[in-house]
Amino acid sequence: MKEVYQNEDDTNVVGDMLDALVREGARRMLAAGLEEEVNGFLGRGRYERGEEFRGYRNGYHPSRELTVGVSAVEVKVPRVSDVPAEVSANGFESKIVKRYERTSRQTQDLFRKLYVEGLSTGDFEPVFRELVGETAALSPNAIVRLKQRWESDYRAWRGRMLNEYRFAYIWADGVYLRAGVDREKTALLCVVGAREDGVKELLAMELGYRESTESWSGVLRSLRDRGMDAPLLAVGDGALGLWAALDGVSPTTAHQRCWNHRALNVQAKLPKSLHSEVRRRLKEMSAAPTRSECERLRDEYVVDLSAEGRVDAAETVVRDWESFVSFYDFPVEHWVHLRTTNPLESVFSAVRLRTDVTRRMKRRDSALYLVFKVALRLSERWRPLNGGRNLMGLLVDGARFEDGILNELPVNAEEAVAA
C-alpha cells in the first residue's frame, strides 16, 4: 500500500479546522441547551402559548466567552422578563451557565487535575492562556492556595497513626527529582506497604539526603513510632543505607533484594552483547519453583561465566545471595510481588511522567507536595496482592512457608483445628 505523508502545514490546517468545528459544535449545543432550559421555565416553546403565564422572552444578556474543556466558547444567555413572583422570586436563572460564570465547573476541575498531572504554578497560566485564550478566568492565587492545602494534607497524612492494620511487606526506594536550588537531584524516600487485607498503601514519602543510613533510619523510626509493627519482609534495591537502617530499626525484618537491579549490576560487568543473556539466565533463576533449583541454575551460570574469564560478573551473581532468595519463605502467590521493586517502581514511573515539570521547581517541598498528591491519587488503582486476605491473615498470624507452600499453621489456627 502506498503511504501518504502530510507536511506540517497540512497538519496544522487540519488541526485548526478541527478546533473550529469543536468550538462551533460546543457553541450550538450550549445555545440549544439554554433555549430548552427557557422553554422548560416558561412552559412553552418560542411562538407558542402556554396554559400558565410565566413571563416573556426578552432577548439575551450580553454575550461573553465561557471556557468549556480547553476552548473558549461564545455564549448568549437568554433573558426573561415580567416573571410573576409566585413562579420565581428571582426571575429566570440558568442552571447551565451561572451568572457571571466564565469558566465551567468541569473545566475548573480539569485545571486542578492537569496541575496534578505536572503543571507547576509558574507554568500554569501561560499554558492555559495558549489553550483557552486571553479571556479565560484563571487565578494563579487559586493555585497557590491549592498548594497550601496540599501541604496541610501532606502534614496530616505524614502524622497519621499506622496501628489500624498489620503490614506483612514493605517496598522501599528512593525517587529522584530535579528540584531545589542544589545541583544534585532531590531524593524522596518512599515506602509502600502491603496490609493484612492484601491492599497496598503508601506509608512514607520523605525528603532525604541521597539514600543514606541516617535518612532511611528517620523514615523507618517514624513508621515504628506511629504504631506500625515490624514488617515480615522488606523489598528494595542495592542501596546500602536502607539495609543498614533496617538492621538498626527493624532487625527482625527479612531482606529481599530486587532481581531487576541485580541484572543491571551483572550487565555492568559484561559487554552489551551479553546483556540479553544476563536477563534470561537471571529470570530463569528467580522463576525457579524451589530454592534448590534456583541455586542449581545459579551455580551453572557462575561456572559458565568463570570459564569465559568473566570472574567479576560471576562474583556479582552470588554476592549477597541470601537476600535474593528470601521470597521462597513466603506464599508462592506473592512471589510476583516480592522478587522485584516493581510494585513501587511502577507507581513512581507514572509519577515521573506527571512530574517532569519538577525539574523547574525551585523549592524541594513544592515537588514533595505535588508528588504526594499524584501518588496518593494513583494509589486508588494499585493492584492488591494475589491470594486474598485469608492468605495474608495466615501470614501475619505466623504461618510458615517453604518454597512458597504452607507447611506450618499459626498457633491460633492449630488450636482452632484441634478444637
C-alpha positions in Angstrom: 0.0 0.0 0.0 1.3 3.4 -0.9 2.0 5.6 2.1 0.7 9.2 2.2 2.7 11.7 4.1 1.3 15.1 5.3 3.6 18.0 5.7 3.4 20.1 8.9 1.5 22.9 7.3 -1.3 20.5 6.2 -1.4 19.0 9.7 -1.8 22.5 11.3 -4.5 23.4 8.9 -6.5 20.2 9.7 -5.9 20.9 13.4 -7.2 24.4 13.1 -10.3 23.2 11.2 -11.0 20.6 13.9 -10.6 23.1 16.7 -13.0 25.5 14.9 -15.5 22.6 14.4 -15.3 21.6 18.0 -15.8 25.2 19.2 -18.8 25.7 16.8 -20.3 22.4 17.8 -20.0 23.3 21.5 -21.5 26.8 20.9 -24.5 25.3 19.1 -25.1 22.7 21.7 -24.8 25.2 24.5 -27.2 27.6 22.8 -29.7 24.7 22.2 -29.4 23.7 25.8 -30.1 27.2 27.0 -33.1 27.5 24.7 -34.6 24.2 26.0 -34.0 25.5 29.5 -36.0 28.7 28.8 -38.7 26.6 27.2 -39.0 24.5 30.3 -39.1 27.5 32.6 -41.8 29.2 30.6 -43.7 26.1 29.8 -43.8 26.8 26.1 -41.6 27.0 23.1 -40.9 30.1 21.1 -44.1 31.4 19.4 -46.2 29.0 21.4 -48.9 29.8 24.0 -48.7 28.2 27.5 -51.5 27.3 29.8 -50.0 29.5 32.6 -48.3 32.8 32.1 -44.7 32.6 33.4 -43.0 35.5 31.7 -41.9 36.9 28.3 -38.7 36.2 26.3 -36.7 39.4 26.3 -33.7 38.8 24.1 -30.3 37.9 25.5 -27.8 39.1 28.1 -24.6 40.5 26.6 -22.5 37.7 25.1 -19.5 36.5 26.9 -16.9 33.8 26.5 -17.2 30.6 28.6 -14.3 28.3 28.9 -15.6 24.8 28.3 -13.0 22.0 28.2 -10.0 23.6 26.5 -11.9 26.0 24.3 -13.4 29.5 24.9 -16.9 29.4 23.5 -19.1 32.5 23.0 -22.4 32.2 24.9 -25.5 34.4 25.0 -27.8 33.6 27.9 -31.5 34.2 27.2 -33.3 36.8 29.2 -36.8 36.5 30.6 -38.9 39.5 31.9 -42.1 40.0 33.8 -41.8 36.7 35.7 -44.6 36.5 38.3 -43.4 36.3 41.9 -45.3 33.1 42.5 -43.4 31.5 39.7 -39.9 32.6 40.8 -38.9 35.3 43.2 -35.6 35.8 41.4 -36.8 35.5 37.8 -35.2 33.2 35.3 -31.7 32.0 36.3 -29.9 29.5 34.1 -28.6 26.4 35.8 -26.4 25.6 32.8 -24.5 28.9 32.8 -24.4 30.6 36.2 -24.5 34.4 36.5 -21.0 35.9 35.9 -19.6 32.5 35.2 -16.7 32.4 32.7 -15.3 29.0 33.4 -17.4 25.9 33.7 -17.1 23.9 36.9 -15.9 20.9 34.9 -13.2 23.0 33.4 -12.1 24.2 36.8 -11.9 20.6 37.9 -9.9 19.9 34.8 -7.4 22.6 35.6 -6.9 21.1 39.1 -6.4 17.7 37.6 -4.0 18.9 35.0 -2.0 20.7 37.7 -1.7 17.3 39.5 -0.6 15.9 36.1 2.5 18.0 36.2 1.9 21.8 35.8 3.5 24.0 38.4 2.2 27.4 39.3 4.7 29.2 37.2 3.7 27.2 34.1 0.0 27.1 34.8 -1.2 30.5 33.4 0.8 30.8 30.2 0.0 27.2 29.2 -3.7 27.7 29.7 -3.7 31.1 28.1 -2.5 29.5 25.0 -5.1 26.8 25.2 -8.2 28.8 26.1 -7.4 32.4 25.1 -6.7 35.6 26.9 -10.2 35.9 28.4 -10.2 32.7 30.3 -10.8 33.2 34.0 -7.6 31.8 35.6 -6.3 32.8 39.0 -2.7 31.9 40.0 -3.6 32.8 43.5 -6.1 30.0 43.5 -3.4 27.6 42.5 -1.2 28.9 45.3 -4.0 28.3 47.8 -4.4 24.8 46.4 -0.7 24.1 47.0 -1.1 25.3 50.6 -4.0 22.9 51.1 -1.8 20.1 49.7 0.9 21.0 52.2 -1.7 20.7 55.0 -2.9 17.4 53.6 0.6 16.1 53.5 1.4 17.0 57.1 -1.8 15.4 58.3 -1.0 12.2 56.3 2.6 12.2 57.5 1.5 12.3 61.1 -1.3 9.7 61.0 -1.2 6.6 63.1 -0.5 3.2 61.5 -1.8 0.8 64.1 -5.1 0.0 62.4 -3.5 -2.7 60.2 -0.7 -5.1 60.3 1.8 -5.0 57.4 3.4 -8.1 56.0 5.6 -6.5 53.4 7.1 -3.1 52.5 8.8 -1.9 49.3 11.3 0.9 49.8 13.1 3.0 47.2 14.5 6.5 46.6 12.8 8.5 43.9 15.0 11.3 42.4 13.6 14.6 41.1 15.2 17.7 39.7 14.0 20.2 42.3 15.6 22.7 44.6 18.4 25.1 44.2 21.1 22.5 44.6 22.7 21.0 41.5 22.1 17.5 42.9 18.8 15.7 42.4 16.3 15.7 45.3 15.7 12.3 46.9 12.3 11.3 48.0 12.5 8.2 50.3 9.3 6.3 49.7 7.7 3.2 51.3 4.7 1.2 50.2 3.3 -1.4 52.5 1.0 -4.5 52.0 -1.7 -4.7 54.7 -3.1 -7.8 56.2 -6.1 -7.4 53.8 -3.8 -7.5 50.8 -4.2 -3.8 49.9 -1.2 -1.7 49.2 -0.8 1.6 51.0 1.6 4.5 50.6 3.2 4.7 54.0 6.0 7.2 53.8 7.4 9.9 51.5 10.2 12.0 52.9 12.8 14.3 51.6 16.2 12.8 52.3 19.9 13.3 51.6 20.6 10.7 48.9 19.7 7.3 50.4 21.9 7.5 53.5 21.5 5.2 56.5 20.6 8.2 58.6 17.9 9.3 56.2 16.3 5.9 55.9 16.6 5.4 59.7 14.5 8.5 60.2 11.8 7.2 57.8 11.7 3.8 59.5 11.6 5.2 63.0 8.7 7.4 62.1 6.7 4.4 60.9 7.6 2.5 64.1 6.7 5.4 66.3 3.3 5.8 64.7 2.3 2.3 65.6 3.5 0.2 62.7 4.8 -3.3 63.7 7.9 -4.6 62.1 7.0 -6.0 58.6 8.0 -9.6 57.8 9.9 -8.7 54.7 11.3 -5.6 53.1 12.0 -5.4 49.3 14.5 -2.9 48.0 17.4 -2.4 45.6 21.1 -2.3 46.4 21.1 0.9 48.4 23.2 0.0 51.4 21.6 2.8 53.5 18.2 1.1 53.5 19.5 -2.3 54.7 21.7 -0.8 57.4 18.8 1.3 58.6 16.5 -1.8 58.7 19.0 -3.8 60.8 19.1 -0.9 63.3 15.3 -0.1 63.5 13.7 -3.4 62.5 16.2 -6.2 62.9 13.5 -9.0 62.6 12.5 -7.9 59.1 13.9 -10.2 56.4 15.6 -8.6 53.4 14.6 -9.2 49.7 16.8 -7.6 47.1 15.4 -6.7 43.7 16.3 -9.1 40.9 16.0 -6.4 38.2 18.7 -4.4 39.9 20.9 -7.4 40.2 20.6 -7.9 36.5 21.8 -4.4 36.0 24.7 -5.0 38.3 25.8 -8.1 36.3 25.3 -6.3 33.0 27.6 -3.6 34.1 30.4 -6.2 34.3 29.8 -7.5 30.8 29.8 -6.3 27.2 26.5 -5.2 25.8 26.3 -8.2 23.5 25.8 -10.4 26.6 23.1 -8.3 28.3 20.2 -10.2 27.0 21.8 -13.4 28.2 22.1 -12.0 31.7 18.4 -11.1 31.7 17.4 -14.6 30.5 19.6 -16.5 32.9 18.7 -14.4 36.0 15.0 -14.6 35.1 15.2 -18.4 34.9 16.8 -18.4 38.4 14.2 -16.2 40.0 11.3 -18.1 38.4 12.6 -21.5 39.7 9.9 -23.3 41.7 12.2 -24.1 44.6 15.2 -22.6 46.3 17.4 -25.6 45.5 16.5 -25.3 41.8 17.3 -21.6 41.8 20.7 -22.3 43.3 21.4 -25.1 40.8 20.8 -22.6 38.0 23.0 -20.0 39.7 25.9 -22.4 40.0 25.6 -23.3 36.3 25.7 -19.7 35.3 28.7 -18.9 37.6 30.6 -21.9 36.1 29.8 -20.6 32.6 31.0 -17.1 33.4 34.1 -18.2 35.1 35.0 -20.5 32.2 34.9 -17.4 30.0 37.1 -15.5 32.3 34.4 -13.2 33.5 35.1 -13.5 37.2 33.8 -10.1 38.2 30.4 -10.9 36.7 30.4 -14.4 38.4 31.1 -12.8 41.8 28.3 -10.3 41.3 25.8 -13.0 40.7 26.5 -14.7 44.1 27.1 -11.5 46.1 24.6 -11.1 49.0 22.8 -14.2 47.7 20.7 -14.9 50.7 19.0 -11.6 50.3 17.8 -12.6 46.8 16.1 -15.8 47.8 14.1 -14.7 50.9 10.9 -14.8 48.8 10.9 -18.6 48.9 9.9 -18.3 52.6 6.6 -16.6 51.6 3.5 -17.7 49.7 4.1 -18.6 46.1 1.1 -16.4 45.2 3.1 -13.4 46.4 6.4 -14.1 44.6 5.5 -12.0 41.6 5.2 -9.0 44.0 8.3 -9.8 46.0 11.1 -10.6 43.6 11.5 -7.0 42.4 10.7 -3.5 43.5 8.2 -3.3 40.5 5.2 -2.6 42.8 6.9 0.6 43.8 8.8 1.3 40.6 5.6 1.1 38.5 3.9 3.6 40.8 6.7 6.1 40.5 7.2 5.7 36.8 3.7 7.0 36.5 4.5 9.8 39.0 7.6 10.7 36.9 5.5 11.1 33.8 3.3 13.5 35.6 6.1 15.5 37.4 8.7 16.1 34.8 7.9 19.8 35.4 9.5 19.5 38.9 12.9 19.9 37.3 11.9 23.6 37.1 10.7 23.8 40.7 12.9 26.0 42.9 11.5 24.6 46.1 12.0 20.9 47.1 8.9 21.0 49.3 6.8 22.1 46.4 8.0 19.0 44.5 7.2 16.9 47.5 3.6 18.0 47.8 3.0 17.6 44.1 4.4 14.1 44.0 2.5 13.2 47.2 -0.8 14.2 45.7 -0.1 12.4 42.4 1.0 9.2 44.2 -2.0 9.3 46.5 -4.4 9.6 43.6 -2.6 6.8 41.7 -2.8 4.5 44.8 -6.5 4.2 44.3 -5.8 1.9 41.4 -2.9 -0.2 42.9 -3.2 -3.9 42.3 -3.8 -5.9 45.6 -1.7 -8.9 46.4 -2.6 -12.2 44.9 -4.2 -14.8 47.2 -6.7 -12.6 49.0 -7.0 -11.5 52.7 -7.2 -15.0 54.1 -3.7 -15.9 52.9 -2.3 -12.5 54.2 -4.1 -13.2 57.5 -2.4 -16.5 57.9 1.0 -14.9 57.1 0.8 -12.1 59.6 -0.5 -14.5 62.2 2.7 -16.5 62.0 2.2 -19.2 59.3 5.4 -20.7 57.9 6.1 -21.3 54.2 8.7 -23.4 52.5 9.3 -22.9 48.8 6.1 -21.0 48.8 4.0 -23.8 50.2 2.3 -23.6 53.7 4.0 -26.1 56.0 3.1 -24.7 59.5 -0.1 -23.1 60.6 -0.1 -20.2 63.1 -0.5 -21.3 66.7 -4.1 -19.9 67.0 -5.1 -21.7 63.8 -3.7 -25.0 65.0 -5.7 -24.6 68.3 -8.8 -23.9 66.3 -8.3 -27.1 64.2 -7.6 -29.2 67.2 -10.8 -27.9 68.9 
